[in-house]
Amino acid sequence: MMNTIEVGDRKFGISITNERINERTKEIAAQINAEYKDKRPLFIGVLNGSFLFMADLLKETEIPCEVAFMKVSSYKGGLTSSGELKEIFGLPDNLKGRHLVLVEDIVDTGLTLKYILEKVYLQQPASVRVCSLLFKPEAILSPIKELEYVGFEIPNEFVVGYGLDYDELGRNLKHIYRTIS
């Protein structure tokens, strides 16, 4: 395993190994299996970043469930959120009375998730929970009460790998790396 890598013009050091990600994903799936055993949840993955985490989470999910995806972006390249949200394609239109689990790669400012939750609640779901692989508590600008399942709390630093990108590069890396230069 390489401890440092280059993605684009930046250097990154390993932060969370794929083995730790897999262990934590199994723990989260066990929680979801227990809490939703009689509810048939709809998992909604927030693309692009959540695709690897969502796939691995669903492999460990043993309850009947449905799957959908939506895409909203607040990054326009670089290391920080632009704060501008642009819905690229949206939510399913049959959410009324459903139990939803929104799956995110990372919650940092919380602004993207706040936007998504506003759209979700317009459809009157029975319940909404958020499952995020990563959470940056120091970066939060809009607290998310629905954030129920968190893989790892991390410092407010830029990360790449396991679905997370730097200028669209690095999503395919199996570990999560933090910026070092």
N, C-alpha and C positions, 0 to 999 in steps of 0.2 A: 504494500500500500504506500502510495506517495503521500508524504506529510504536507508538502506544498505543491501547488499547481499554478499555472497561469491560465487565466480566462480573459480573452481580449487583452487589454493593456494593464491588467491588475494581477497581483499575486494573492493567493489565498492559502490559508493553512487549515488543516483538518479540524473540525469542530465536533461533529457527531458522526460516529461510524455507522455503516449500514447495519451492522449487527445490533447496535443499540436502538436504531430506528425500528428494526424488525421486532425486537423484544417489546418495545413500548407500544408498537402498533397492535401486537397481540393482546396486550393488557387493555388497551382502549376497546378493542373489539369485544373482549370478554365482558367489559362493563356494558357496552351497547347491547350485546346479546341478552344480558340479564334484564336490563331496563326496558327493552323493547320487545320482549319475547311474545307478547300478545297484541302487538300494535301494527305490524307490517309497515315500517317506516319507509319514507322516500328519501334516499340519499341524493343530495344535489351537490355535485362537485363544481367548485369555482375554478374555471380554467384560466390560464394554462397551467399554473403552478401546482394544482392539487392532483394532477392525473396519476402520478406514481403512488403517492400516499393513498389516494382513494382506491386504486386498484389493489394495493396490498391490504388495506383495511377491509375491503369487500371480500377478499379471499379468506379472511379470518371470521367473517360475519356468517353465523350459522342460522339466522332467523330468516323467514320470508321477508323480502324487501324489494323495492324498486329503485331504479337508478336514472338520474337525469343530470344534465350539465348546463351551466350558464357561463357567460364570459363577460366580465367587467374589468376594465383596466384603469389603474391610477398611476402607472409608471410609464414614462416616455423615454426609456433608456436611462442609463446612469444609475446612481446609487440611492436616490431618494424618491419618494412619492411626489408626483406633480400636484397632487391634490385635486386634479380635474378628473372627474369620472365620466366614462363614456361606455354606455351599454352597447355591446357588440351583438350579442344575441341573448335572449332572456329566459326567464323562468317558464316552466310548464304552466298552463292556464287552468289546471284542475287541482288546486291546492286546498280548497275549502274542506275543513274537517280532517285534513291529513296530518300525520306526525312526520315532521321534517327534521332531517339531520343535514345541515349545511357543512360541507367539507372544504376546508381552506388549507393552503400550504402554510401561510403565515399571517398572523394578526400583528400589525405594528401600530399604525396610527388609529386603526379601527374605523376610519372614514369610509373605506370601500364596503366594509361589512355593515356599517350603519345604513348606507345607501341600499344595499341588498335587502336588509331586514325591513326597511320601509316598504319596499316593493312586495316582499313576501306577506307582510301583515295585511296589506290591502285585500288579499285573497282569503283571509280568515282561516288559517290552518288551526288544527286542534292544538298542536304544540310545535315549538321550534327550538332546536338546540344546535350549537355550533361545535364542530370538531375541527381543531386546527393542529397540525403537526408542530408548529412553532408559535410562540407568543413572546412579544417584546413588551413587558410591562412598563418599562421606562419610556417607551415611545407613544404610549396610548394617549390619544386626544379625545376619543369618544368611547367611554367605557361600554362594554358589551356584556349585558347581564346573561345573555344566552350562551356565552362561552363556557360550555360544560366539560368538554374533553380537550385536554391540552397534552401534546406529546412532550414538549420541552419548553421551558421558559429560558430565553436567551437574552444576553445583553443587547443594547441598542447598537448593533453593528451589522454591516451588510453581510449577507450569506448567499451562497450559491450551491447548487447541486440538488439531487433528488427532487427534480421538478422546478426548483427555483433557478432563475436565470440572471445573467448580467448581459444586457443588450442582446437578449435571445440566445445566448451561449451558456452552456454548462448545465442545462436541465437534465441531461443524460448521465451525469455523474452519480455514482451510487452512494457516496458519502455527502455530508453537508460540510462546506468549507466556509470560513470567515475571512474577510478581507484583512490582509496584512500590509498592503502598500497600494 
